[in-house]
Amino acid sequence: MHEPPVTPLRSVSRREALGTLSAAGAALALGCGGSTPTSPSTTTASSTATVSTNSVCAVTPNETVGPYPSLSDIIRSDVRESKQGATLSLTIKVVNANASCANVTGAQVEIWQCDANGRYHHPGDRSAVAADPNFQGFGHFVTGQEGSYAFRTIKPVPYPGRTPHIHFKLRSRDFPEFVTQMYVAGHAQNAGDALLASVPAGARRSSLLANFLPIKAPGGTAEYTAQFDIVLGFTPRQA
């Protein structure tokens, strides 16, 4: 599947759409937690703690937008829980390298990904695989005082031409719009992904990787936990 081009609708109306979502109290369409990272009540974490791969606080590289969801997906109200794919409990943390890696509060973060079949909920996705009708594939939240947020989605999967990844877009009055992607550390298809390979090897490429750790879940179902630190580099506003 080839990633379809971004539709003009996003650049015209997304700010208004986000404002509508905020007013309605809609935080995350994928199924989310509060402004402070929490462990899912239905799972028990293994003894191995989730650790960020970006321990050196390297600035997260900017990447392409990819198939950004349509407005109808953003405001969709039918969000059912019987999604296909392995459940992922993902914690996002946003910090600023130009402020001693201090937490970034009040940042609007959007997240989107393909479903377990490798298809995006986007009108430009013309792949032959069937879409999972129970997976919306888009979420939105605002970081709290700790600069973080925890939510539940599905573990990303590959599709032709791309290794597993999740898209992110960040906005704030404090910094320019920022877009990047997160990848599964150690995945066999990472080496063949052109976008990931375009980022210089070392700390910057490693900053795009997240460790996916299996956790115990009721009924023996497959679930994972991961942490992804998004490190920005902007000049803080003067008080």
C-alpha positions as a LaTeX table, in Angstrom:
\begin{tabular}{lrrr}
\hline
Residue & $x$ (\AA) & $y$ (\AA) & $z$ (\AA) \\
\hline
Met1 & 0.00 & 0.00 & 0.00 \\
His2 & 1.23 & 3.45 & $-0.80$ \\
Glu3 & 0.58 & 6.27 & 1.65 \\
Pro4 & $-1.97$ & 8.63 & 0.03 \\
Pro5 & $-1.31$ & 12.37 & $-0.13$ \\
Val6 & $-2.54$ & 14.67 & 2.61 \\
Thr7 & $-5.89$ & 16.19 & 1.75 \\
Pro8 & $-6.17$ & 20.02 & 1.75 \\
Leu9 & $-9.00$ & 19.75 & 4.29 \\
Arg10 & $-6.57$ & 19.20 & 7.12 \\
Ser11 & $-4.67$ & 22.45 & 6.79 \\
Val12 & $-7.89$ & 24.43 & 6.47 \\
Ser13 & $-10.11$ & 23.12 & 9.20 \\
Arg14 & $-8.09$ & 21.08 & 11.69 \\
Arg15 & $-7.72$ & 23.93 & 14.20 \\
Glu16 & $-11.48$ & 24.42 & 14.26 \\
Ala17 & $-11.99$ & 20.67 & 14.52 \\
Leu18 & $-9.61$ & 20.45 & 17.47 \\
Gly19 & $-11.39$ & 23.32 & 19.18 \\
Thr20 & $-14.68$ & 21.51 & 18.75 \\
Leu21 & $-13.20$ & 18.36 & 20.22 \\
Ser22 & $-11.77$ & 20.21 & 23.20 \\
Ala23 & $-15.09$ & 21.93 & 23.92 \\
Ala24 & $-16.87$ & 18.60 & 23.80 \\
Gly25 & $-14.34$ & 17.02 & 26.13 \\
Ala26 & $-13.31$ & 14.44 & 23.55 \\
Ala27 & $-9.80$ & 13.45 & 24.47 \\
Leu28 & $-8.85$ & 10.39 & 22.48 \\
Ala29 & $-10.81$ & 8.36 & 19.97 \\
Leu30 & $-8.60$ & 5.28 & 20.20 \\
Gly31 & $-9.43$ & 4.72 & 23.88 \\
Cys32 & $-7.36$ & 6.81 & 26.29 \\
Gly33 & $-6.40$ & 7.48 & 29.86 \\
Gly34 & $-6.05$ & 10.72 & 31.82 \\
Ser35 & $-3.41$ & 13.40 & 31.62 \\
Thr36 & $-1.15$ & 11.39 & 33.94 \\
Pro37 & 0.18 & 8.05 & 32.64 \\
Thr38 & $-1.62$ & 5.14 & 34.28 \\
Ser39 & $-1.37$ & 1.38 & 34.02 \\
Pro40 & $-4.41$ & $-0.28$ & 32.40 \\
Ser41 & $-6.71$ & $-1.72$ & 35.04 \\
Thr42 & $-7.31$ & $-4.86$ & 32.97 \\
Thr43 & $-3.66$ & $-5.85$ & 32.65 \\
Thr44 & $-0.78$ & $-6.70$ & 34.94 \\
Ala45 & 2.64 & $-5.47$ & 33.88 \\
Ser46 & 5.54 & $-7.88$ & 33.88 \\
Ser47 & 8.51 & $-7.40$ & 36.18 \\
Thr48 & 10.41 & $-5.68$ & 33.37 \\
Ala49 & 9.76 & $-1.93$ & 33.57 \\
Thr50 & 9.13 & 0.06 & 30.43 \\
Val51 & 12.21 & 2.18 & 29.66 \\
Ser52 & 12.57 & 4.89 & 27.06 \\
Thr53 & 15.15 & 4.30 & 24.30 \\
Asn54 & 15.96 & 8.02 & 24.27 \\
Ser55 & 17.98 & 8.22 & 27.48 \\
Val56 & 20.33 & 10.86 & 26.07 \\
Cys57 & 17.44 & 13.26 & 25.34 \\
Ala58 & 18.26 & 13.50 & 21.62 \\
Val59 & 15.94 & 15.81 & 19.68 \\
Thr60 & 13.26 & 13.75 & 17.90 \\
Pro61 & 13.62 & 14.01 & 14.09 \\
Asn62 & 10.83 & 15.57 & 12.04 \\
Glu63 & 9.23 & 13.15 & 9.53 \\
Thr64 & 6.51 & 13.14 & 6.84 \\
Val65 & 2.81 & 13.44 & 7.69 \\
Gly66 & 1.63 & 10.34 & 5.81 \\
Pro67 & $-2.10$ & 9.53 & 5.41 \\
Tyr68 & $-3.65$ & 12.06 & 7.77 \\
Pro69 & $-7.26$ & 11.13 & 8.76 \\
Ser70 & $-10.26$ & 12.83 & 7.24 \\
Leu71 & $-12.51$ & 15.17 & 9.26 \\
Ser72 & $-15.23$ & 12.51 & 9.42 \\
Asp73 & $-12.79$ & 10.22 & 11.22 \\
Ile74 & $-11.85$ & 12.90 & 13.74 \\
Ile75 & $-15.43$ & 13.55 & 14.85 \\
Arg76 & $-16.63$ & 9.93 & 14.51 \\
Ser77 & $-18.77$ & 8.92 & 17.50 \\
Asp78 & $-18.98$ & 5.15 & 16.91 \\
Val79 & $-15.88$ & 3.87 & 18.69 \\
Arg80 & $-16.33$ & 0.19 & 19.51 \\
Glu81 & $-13.90$ & $-1.89$ & 21.54 \\
Ser82 & $-13.74$ & $-5.13$ & 19.48 \\
Lys83 & $-10.71$ & $-4.02$ & 17.48 \\
Gln84 & $-8.47$ & $-6.51$ & 15.68 \\
Gly85 & $-4.80$ & $-6.69$ & 16.62 \\
Ala86 & $-2.73$ & $-6.88$ & 19.79 \\
Thr87 & $-3.55$ & $-4.22$ & 22.38 \\
Leu88 & $-0.87$ & $-1.61$ & 23.06 \\
Ser89 & $-0.69$ & 0.54 & 26.18 \\
Leu90 & 1.42 & 3.48 & 25.01 \\
Thr91 & 2.77 & 6.32 & 27.13 \\
Ile92 & 3.80 & 9.51 & 25.33 \\
Lys93 & 6.04 & 12.10 & 26.97 \\
Val94 & 6.89 & 15.46 & 25.39 \\
Val95 & 9.95 & 17.40 & 26.59 \\
Asn96 & 12.04 & 20.35 & 25.41 \\
Ala97 & 15.78 & 19.81 & 24.89 \\
Asn98 & 16.35 & 23.60 & 24.96 \\
Ala99 & 14.97 & 23.79 & 28.50 \\
Ser100 & 17.03 & 21.00 & 30.08 \\
Cys101 & 14.49 & 18.46 & 28.78 \\
Ala102 & 11.70 & 20.01 & 30.87 \\
Asn103 & 8.17 & 18.69 & 30.41 \\
Val104 & 6.08 & 20.40 & 27.72 \\
Thr105 & 2.58 & 21.09 & 29.03 \\
Gly106 & $-0.47$ & 22.07 & 27.02 \\
Ala107 & 0.79 & 20.58 & 23.74 \\
Gln108 & $-1.90$ & 19.22 & 21.42 \\
Val109 & $-0.82$ & 15.77 & 20.24 \\
Glu110 & $-2.54$ & 13.86 & 17.43 \\
Ile111 & $-1.82$ & 10.20 & 16.75 \\
Trp112 & $-2.91$ & 7.97 & 13.88 \\
Gln113 & $-2.03$ & 4.59 & 12.39 \\
Cys114 & $-3.28$ & 1.85 & 10.08 \\
Asp115 & $-5.50$ & $-0.92$ & 11.42 \\
Ala116 & $-4.45$ & $-4.53$ & 12.02 \\
Asn117 & $-4.99$ & $-5.28$ & 8.32 \\
Gly118 & $-2.57$ & $-2.56$ & 7.23 \\
Arg119 & $-5.25$ & $-0.15$ & 6.03 \\
Tyr120 & $-5.77$ & 3.49 & 7.03 \\
His121 & $-9.19$ & 4.98 & 7.69 \\
His122 & $-8.53$ & 7.55 & 5.00 \\
Pro123 & $-10.36$ & 8.13 & 1.69 \\
Gly124 & $-7.04$ & 8.05 & $-0.16$ \\
Asp125 & $-6.21$ & 4.49 & 0.93 \\
Arg126 & $-6.97$ & 2.37 & $-2.14$ \\
Ser127 & $-5.49$ & $-0.91$ & $-0.89$ \\
Ala128 & $-7.41$ & $-4.10$ & $-1.53$ \\
Val129 & $-7.45$ & $-5.28$ & 2.10 \\
Ala130 & $-10.62$ & $-4.83$ & 4.10 \\
Ala131 & $-10.69$ & $-2.15$ & 6.81 \\
Asp132 & $-11.39$ & $-3.02$ & 10.43 \\
Pro133 & $-14.72$ & $-1.23$ & 11.06 \\
Asn134 & $-14.12$ & $-1.21$ & 14.81 \\
Phe135 & $-10.84$ & 0.70 & 14.73 \\
Gln136 & $-10.92$ & 4.44 & 14.23 \\
Gly137 & $-7.18$ & 4.85 & 13.94 \\
Phe138 & $-6.98$ & 8.41 & 15.26 \\
Gly139 & $-6.56$ & 10.02 & 18.67 \\
His140 & $-6.08$ & 13.51 & 20.13 \\
Phe141 & $-4.99$ & 14.66 & 23.58 \\
Val142 & $-3.32$ & 17.55 & 25.40 \\
Thr143 & $-0.28$ & 16.99 & 27.61 \\
Gly144 & $-0.60$ & 17.74 & 31.32 \\
Gln145 & 1.88 & 19.04 & 33.87 \\
Glu146 & 4.09 & 15.99 & 33.47 \\
Gly147 & 4.17 & 16.43 & 29.69 \\
Ser148 & 2.73 & 12.97 & 29.20 \\
Tyr149 & $-0.34$ & 10.95 & 28.36 \\
Ala150 & $-1.22$ & 7.24 & 28.42 \\
Phe151 & $-3.68$ & 5.55 & 26.08 \\
Arg152 & $-4.58$ & 2.19 & 24.57 \\
Thr153 & $-4.48$ & 1.39 & 20.87 \\
Ile154 & $-3.14$ & $-1.58$ & 18.86 \\
Lys155 & 0.42 & $-2.64$ & 18.18 \\
Pro156 & 1.35 & $-1.21$ & 14.74 \\
Val157 & 1.70 & $-3.64$ & 11.85 \\
Pro158 & 3.63 & $-3.49$ & 8.57 \\
Tyr159 & 2.14 & $-3.04$ & 5.11 \\
Pro160 & 3.84 & $-3.15$ & 1.70 \\
Gly161 & 6.68 & $-0.65$ & 1.66 \\
Arg162 & 6.53 & 0.33 & 5.33 \\
Thr163 & 7.72 & $-1.14$ & 8.60 \\
Pro164 & 5.30 & $-0.89$ & 11.59 \\
His165 & 4.92 & 2.73 & 12.72 \\
Ile166 & 2.57 & 5.25 & 14.36 \\
His167 & 2.23 & 8.88 & 13.24 \\
Phe168 & 2.30 & 11.93 & 15.55 \\
Lys169 & 1.55 & 15.62 & 15.03 \\
Leu170 & 2.15 & 18.22 & 17.75 \\
Arg171 & 0.89 & 21.81 & 17.99 \\
Ser172 & 1.30 & 24.59 & 20.51 \\
Arg173 & 1.58 & 28.37 & 20.59 \\
Asp174 & 5.11 & 27.78 & 21.92 \\
Phe175 & 6.57 & 25.95 & 18.91 \\
Pro176 & 5.90 & 25.35 & 15.17 \\
Glu177 & 3.81 & 22.38 & 14.10 \\
Phe178 & 5.86 & 19.21 & 14.45 \\
Val179 & 5.31 & 15.82 & 12.75 \\
Thr180 & 7.14 & 12.55 & 13.37 \\
Gln181 & 6.70 & 8.78 & 13.50 \\
Met182 & 7.41 & 6.06 & 16.06 \\
Tyr183 & 8.81 & 2.64 & 15.12 \\
Val184 & 9.09 & $-0.74$ & 16.85 \\
Ala185 & 12.65 & $-1.25$ & 18.10 \\
Gly186 & 14.27 & $-4.36$ & 16.68 \\
His187 & 11.61 & $-5.07$ & 14.04 \\
Ala188 & 12.99 & $-7.06$ & 11.11 \\
Gln189 & 11.59 & $-4.65$ & 8.50 \\
Asn190 & 13.14 & $-1.50$ & 9.97 \\
Ala191 & 16.29 & $-1.81$ & 7.85 \\
Gly192 & 14.26 & $-1.77$ & 4.64 \\
Asp193 & 12.08 & 1.24 & 5.50 \\
Ala194 & 13.19 & 4.21 & 3.38 \\
Leu195 & 11.84 & 6.89 & 5.74 \\
Leu196 & 13.48 & 5.42 & 8.82 \\
Ala197 & 16.72 & 4.82 & 6.92 \\
Ser198 & 16.77 & 8.48 & 5.84 \\
Val199 & 17.38 & 9.51 & 9.46 \\
Pro200 & 21.10 & 9.38 & 10.33 \\
Ala201 & 22.04 & 6.34 & 12.40 \\
Gly202 & 22.83 & 6.95 & 16.05 \\
Ala203 & 20.95 & 8.86 & 18.72 \\
Arg204 & 18.55 & 10.60 & 16.30 \\
Arg205 & 17.36 & 7.38 & 14.65 \\
Ser206 & 17.20 & 5.61 & 18.02 \\
Ser207 & 14.95 & 8.41 & 19.29 \\
Leu208 & 12.28 & 7.21 & 16.82 \\
Leu209 & 12.30 & 3.68 & 18.23 \\
Ala210 & 10.25 & 2.36 & 21.13 \\
Asn211 & 10.65 & $-0.90$ & 23.03 \\
Phe212 & 7.48 & $-3.00$ & 22.93 \\
Leu213 & 7.31 & $-5.21$ & 26.01 \\
Pro214 & 4.74 & $-8.01$ & 26.40 \\
Ile215 & 2.50 & $-7.84$ & 29.46 \\
Lys216 & 0.22 & $-10.38$ & 31.09 \\
Ala217 & $-3.42$ & $-9.97$ & 30.15 \\
Pro218 & $-6.61$ & $-11.79$ & 31.19 \\
Gly219 & $-7.39$ & $-14.82$ & 29.07 \\
Gly220 & $-3.86$ & $-15.04$ & 27.70 \\
Thr221 & $-4.45$ & $-12.40$ & 25.02 \\
Ala222 & $-1.43$ & $-10.64$ & 23.52 \\
Glu223 & $-0.84$ & $-7.15$ & 24.92 \\
Tyr224 & 2.14 & $-4.83$ & 24.92 \\
Thr225 & 3.36 & $-1.72$ & 26.67 \\
Ala226 & 5.69 & 0.96 & 25.29 \\
Gln227 & 6.95 & 4.47 & 26.04 \\
Phe228 & 7.81 & 7.06 & 23.39 \\
Asp229 & 9.55 & 10.31 & 24.32 \\
Ile230 & 9.11 & 13.16 & 21.84 \\
Val231 & 11.98 & 15.58 & 22.39 \\
Leu232 & 11.48 & 19.01 & 20.85 \\
Gly233 & 14.04 & 21.78 & 20.59 \\
Phe234 & 12.44 & 25.22 & 20.81 \\
Thr235 & 13.19 & 28.42 & 22.67 \\
Pro236 & 10.87 & 28.72 & 25.70 \\
Arg237 & 8.72 & 31.85 & 25.82 \\
Gln238 & 9.77 & 34.47 & 28.35 \\
Ala239 & 7.33 & 34.92 & 31.23 \\
\hline
\end{tabular}
